[in-house]
Amino acid sequence: LFLLILLLLDPCLHPAAAFPKGCYPSEEEGLKTFRCSNAQLTEVPRDIPNDTNKLYLDSNQIPFLPRDAFRDLPLLLELDLSHNAIARIESGAFQGLAEHLHSLDLSSNRLVSVSKDTFSNLKAKVNLSNNPWLCDCRLQELIRAVELAADSSGGIVCDSSTQEEHVGKAFLQVIADTDFCNVYKKTTDIAMLVTMFGWFAMVISYLVYYVRQNQEDARRHLEYLKSLPSKQRRSEESSTISTVV
């Protein structure tokens, strides 16, 4: 009975069956840690203790992060998602982590493009290196919105780009000379001007056609009037002049 009471009162003891295979809790330097490194996971585990401070999900096959994936981990300080297959992060995936999280590792995944809103309100230092990034305005906005982990910026390399000459170069080196968002804005402005000019040209063309058509109708009518007897012609001409006026 005494042993049974101890088991019920100890919150640190969890039944092994509650955790995915290859995952286990521990305590490191006074911080509660949950490790699932190289556990062949294809999604974020649901049974992570909610008092976890450090979470290791590295070296798995997780393809994307859904909304509220870490909602029940309010005390999380460090999150390691490196060396996975993450290609998509839903908006709100890190919701609930803004208060305490100070380290987020997303290196060595398959991220091509991510909205800056994905990391909204996060104060954590983020590692985004070794991903197949598309270098464009969206990535530029993302880099300006997050605080990059120390020594990780050089690993953010253009795997593809809106400008071919940037492929293979470090992104921070590229944006030192190129403002992707300004280029995009100029392109958008030019497209709007071309569209407006096209509509303006169509309106002018229609007005010219309308005036010419009316002039042609008036000319034909006058020629018809000239062919009439003089008395009837004068009456018709007066009517035509009144109509034109």
C-alpha positions as CSV (number, residue, x, y, z in Angstrom):
1,L,0.0,0.0,0.0
2,F,2.9,2.4,0.9
3,L,4.6,1.8,-2.5
4,L,1.3,2.3,-4.3
5,I,0.8,5.7,-2.6
6,L,4.3,6.7,-3.6
7,L,3.6,5.9,-7.3
8,L,0.4,7.9,-7.3
9,L,2.0,10.9,-5.6
10,D,5.1,11.1,-7.8
11,P,4.3,13.3,-10.9
12,C,7.7,12.5,-12.4
13,L,6.9,8.9,-13.0
14,H,5.0,8.2,-16.2
15,P,4.0,4.8,-17.6
16,A,6.4,3.8,-20.4
17,A,3.5,3.0,-22.6
18,A,2.4,6.7,-22.6
19,F,5.5,7.8,-24.6
20,P,6.3,6.9,-28.2
21,K,9.0,4.3,-28.8
22,G,12.4,6.0,-28.5
23,C,11.2,8.9,-26.3
24,Y,12.0,9.3,-22.7
25,P,11.9,12.1,-20.0
26,S,15.0,13.1,-18.0
27,E,16.4,15.9,-16.0
28,E,19.4,17.8,-17.2
29,E,21.0,20.7,-15.2
30,G,17.9,21.1,-13.2
31,L,15.7,21.3,-16.4
32,K,13.0,18.8,-17.3
33,T,14.0,17.3,-20.6
34,F,12.0,15.2,-23.1
35,R,14.1,13.4,-25.7
36,C,12.8,11.9,-28.9
37,S,16.0,12.1,-31.0
38,N,16.2,9.6,-33.9
39,A,13.0,7.9,-32.8
40,Q,11.6,7.6,-36.4
41,L,8.7,10.0,-35.6
42,T,6.5,11.2,-38.5
43,E,4.6,13.8,-36.3
44,V,5.0,15.8,-33.1
45,P,4.2,13.5,-30.2
46,R,1.0,14.3,-28.2
47,D,2.0,12.9,-24.8
48,I,4.8,15.2,-24.0
49,P,4.8,16.2,-20.3
50,N,3.5,19.8,-20.0
51,D,6.2,20.8,-17.6
52,T,8.9,20.1,-20.1
53,N,11.7,22.7,-20.4
54,K,13.8,21.2,-23.2
55,L,12.3,19.2,-26.1
56,Y,14.5,17.3,-28.6
57,L,12.7,16.1,-31.7
58,D,15.7,16.1,-34.0
59,S,16.7,13.5,-36.5
60,N,13.2,12.2,-37.3
61,Q,11.0,12.3,-40.4
62,I,8.5,14.9,-39.3
63,P,7.2,16.5,-42.6
64,F,5.2,19.5,-41.2
65,L,4.2,21.3,-38.1
66,P,0.4,21.8,-37.5
67,R,-1.3,24.6,-35.8
68,D,-1.0,24.5,-32.0
69,A,1.6,21.7,-32.2
70,F,3.2,22.9,-28.9
71,R,0.2,24.6,-27.3
72,D,0.4,22.4,-24.1
73,L,4.0,23.2,-23.4
74,P,3.9,26.6,-21.7
75,L,7.3,26.2,-19.9
76,L,9.3,25.2,-22.9
77,L,12.7,26.9,-23.2
78,E,14.4,25.0,-26.0
79,L,13.0,23.3,-29.0
80,D,15.2,21.2,-31.4
81,L,13.5,20.2,-34.7
82,S,16.7,20.0,-36.7
83,H,17.4,17.2,-39.2
84,N,13.8,16.4,-40.0
85,A,11.8,16.6,-43.3
86,I,9.8,19.8,-42.4
87,A,8.6,21.5,-45.5
88,R,5.6,23.3,-44.2
89,I,4.7,25.1,-41.0
90,E,1.1,26.1,-40.4
91,S,0.3,29.5,-39.0
92,G,0.1,29.3,-35.2
93,A,2.3,26.2,-35.0
94,F,4.4,27.9,-32.2
95,Q,1.4,29.6,-30.6
96,G,1.8,29.6,-26.8
97,L,5.6,29.6,-26.8
98,A,6.2,33.3,-26.9
99,E,6.6,33.8,-23.2
100,H,9.5,31.4,-22.4
101,L,11.0,29.9,-25.6
102,H,14.5,31.2,-26.2
103,S,16.0,28.7,-28.6
104,L,14.3,27.2,-31.8
105,D,16.4,25.0,-34.1
106,L,14.9,24.3,-37.6
107,S,18.1,23.7,-39.4
108,S,18.6,20.9,-41.9
109,N,15.0,20.6,-43.0
110,R,13.2,21.1,-46.3
111,L,11.9,24.7,-45.8
112,V,11.6,26.6,-49.0
113,S,9.3,29.5,-48.0
114,V,7.8,30.5,-44.7
115,S,5.6,33.5,-43.8
116,K,7.0,35.9,-41.2
117,D,3.7,35.6,-39.3
118,T,4.7,32.0,-38.5
119,F,7.1,33.3,-35.9
120,S,4.9,36.2,-34.7
121,N,5.7,37.3,-31.1
122,L,8.5,34.8,-30.7
123,K,11.5,36.1,-28.9
124,A,13.5,32.9,-29.4
125,K,16.8,32.8,-31.3
126,V,16.0,30.8,-34.5
127,N,18.4,28.6,-36.5
128,L,17.2,28.4,-40.2
129,S,20.4,27.2,-41.8
130,N,20.8,24.3,-44.3
131,N,17.3,24.5,-45.8
132,P,16.6,24.8,-49.6
133,W,15.4,28.4,-49.4
134,L,13.8,30.4,-52.2
135,C,15.4,33.8,-52.0
136,D,12.7,36.4,-52.5
137,C,10.8,39.1,-50.7
138,R,9.1,36.6,-48.4
139,L,12.4,35.3,-47.1
140,Q,13.7,38.8,-46.7
141,E,10.7,39.7,-44.5
142,L,11.2,36.6,-42.5
143,I,14.8,37.2,-41.8
144,R,14.0,40.7,-40.7
145,A,11.2,39.5,-38.4
146,V,13.2,36.9,-36.4
147,E,16.4,36.9,-34.3
148,L,18.8,34.5,-35.9
149,A,20.9,32.1,-33.7
150,A,24.6,33.0,-33.4
151,D,26.7,31.8,-36.3
152,S,23.7,30.4,-38.2
153,S,23.2,33.2,-40.8
154,G,25.9,32.0,-43.1
155,G,24.0,28.7,-43.5
156,I,21.0,30.4,-45.0
157,V,21.8,29.9,-48.7
158,C,19.8,30.5,-51.8
159,D,18.8,27.1,-53.3
160,S,16.6,29.0,-55.8
161,S,16.0,32.7,-56.4
162,T,13.8,35.1,-58.3
163,Q,17.2,36.2,-59.8
164,E,19.3,33.4,-61.1
165,E,22.7,35.0,-60.2
166,H,21.9,34.6,-56.5
167,V,21.7,30.8,-56.5
168,G,24.3,29.3,-54.2
169,K,25.0,32.5,-52.3
170,A,24.4,33.3,-48.7
171,F,21.2,35.2,-48.4
172,L,22.5,37.9,-46.1
173,Q,25.3,38.6,-48.6
174,V,22.7,38.9,-51.4
175,I,20.4,41.3,-49.6
176,A,23.4,43.6,-48.8
177,D,23.2,44.6,-52.4
178,T,19.6,43.6,-53.4
179,D,16.3,44.6,-52.0
180,F,13.9,41.8,-53.1
181,C,10.9,43.6,-51.7
182,N,11.7,46.8,-53.5
183,V,12.2,45.0,-56.8
184,Y,8.8,43.2,-56.3
185,K,7.1,46.6,-55.6
186,K,8.6,48.1,-58.7
187,T,7.4,45.1,-60.8
188,T,3.9,45.4,-59.3
189,D,3.8,49.2,-60.0
190,I,4.8,48.7,-63.6
191,A,2.2,46.0,-64.0
192,M,-0.5,48.3,-62.6
193,L,0.6,51.1,-64.9
194,V,0.6,48.8,-68.0
195,T,-2.9,47.7,-67.0
196,M,-4.2,51.2,-66.5
197,F,-2.7,52.3,-69.8
198,G,-4.4,49.4,-71.5
199,W,-7.8,50.4,-70.2
200,F,-7.2,54.0,-71.1
201,A,-6.2,53.1,-74.6
202,M,-9.4,51.0,-74.9
203,V,-11.6,53.9,-73.8
204,I,-9.9,56.4,-76.2
205,S,-10.3,53.9,-79.0
206,Y,-14.0,53.5,-78.3
207,L,-14.5,57.2,-78.2
208,V,-12.7,57.7,-81.5
209,Y,-14.7,54.9,-83.1
210,Y,-18.0,56.4,-81.7
211,V,-17.2,59.9,-83.0
212,R,-16.2,58.6,-86.5
213,Q,-19.2,56.4,-86.7
214,N,-21.6,59.3,-85.9
215,Q,-19.8,61.6,-88.4
216,E,-20.2,58.9,-91.1
217,D,-23.9,58.6,-90.3
218,A,-24.3,62.3,-90.4
219,R,-22.5,62.6,-93.8
220,R,-24.6,59.9,-95.3
221,H,-27.8,61.6,-94.0
222,L,-26.7,65.0,-95.5
223,E,-26.0,63.4,-98.8
224,Y,-29.4,61.9,-98.8
225,L,-31.0,65.3,-98.0
226,K,-29.2,66.9,-100.9
227,S,-30.8,64.3,-103.2
228,L,-34.3,65.4,-102.1
229,P,-36.4,68.2,-103.7
230,S,-35.4,71.6,-102.4
231,K,-38.5,72.3,-100.2
232,Q,-38.4,68.9,-98.5
233,R,-34.6,69.2,-98.3
234,R,-34.7,72.5,-96.4
235,S,-37.1,71.0,-93.9
236,E,-35.0,67.9,-93.4
237,E,-31.8,69.9,-93.1
238,S,-33.4,72.1,-90.4
239,S,-34.4,68.9,-88.6
240,T,-30.9,67.4,-88.9
241,I,-29.2,70.7,-87.7
242,S,-31.5,70.8,-84.7
243,T,-30.7,67.2,-83.9
244,V,-27.0,67.7,-84.2
245,V,-27.2,70.9,-82.0
